């Protein structure tokens, strides 16, 4: 498995179940049982997903008496956002070129008699 933080984060985000768990944790802390509720998964399977998220640094578990609530740790998501930001200029320029091309096509269509 990859050892750099960005690869670990992207690998963790690759699974829709883990993304749904992160979305739930963005609303506030939750127990493993609460995180498992929307899924037709066993608790051991949910725990495996949580371990992947923890390994990527996206989830932490605390302790409140007998409870071990999970919390979102968003710092690794900033690294993903920064990495993706590098590609924003590429996409913006690509869309600008497409927009120019479409305007040229529209102009040519208006100039030709029917």
JOBELDA-V824846 format. One record per run of one state. SS is the DSSP state (h for helix, s for strand, l for the rest). FROM is the first residue (numbers start at 1). LEN is the number of residues. If there is no record, write none. Layout:
ss->[SS;SS]
from->[FROM;FROM]
len->[LEN;LEN]
This chain:
ss->[l;h;l;h;l;s;l;h;l;h;l;s;l;s;l;s;l;s;l;h;l]
from->[1;5;14;16;26;30;31;32;37;43;56;59;62;64;65;67;68;70;73;75;112]
len->[4;9;2;10;4;1;1;5;6;13;3;3;2;1;2;1;2;3;2;37;3]
